[in-house]
Amino acid sequence: MSVSKKFYELQDLILAKTSLEKVKLHIQERKDKTIYKWVKSELNVFIRKFYKVEKFKNIIDNINKGIDQEKYDLILDSVIEALDKISNEIEKYYNDLQQMS
């Protein structure tokens, strides 16, 4: 894979992580006053880009279920799990890019 392609994929991961972090903070601050419509719109790009990635499919299903059922704790747990996986992916991409340079 070329350096530029890896770099663009790394950017996508970082943007997804940023959206997940924003949702995490929102839910932690508001708990049962979570604005589910905002959560859905904030995670829309993450859901669309990563739904076909096997390791994120179940997480995204749980996020959607949490939004539909308005269960902030289910969303929060899923977002934390997604953040862990994305952070690991970012680290791998970053290390790969360092080795390619």
Summary of the structure (lengths in Angstrom):
residues: 101
radius of gyration: 14.4
end to end distance: 13.0
largest distance: 47.3
contacts: 280
relative contact order: 0.17
helix: 90%
strand: 0%
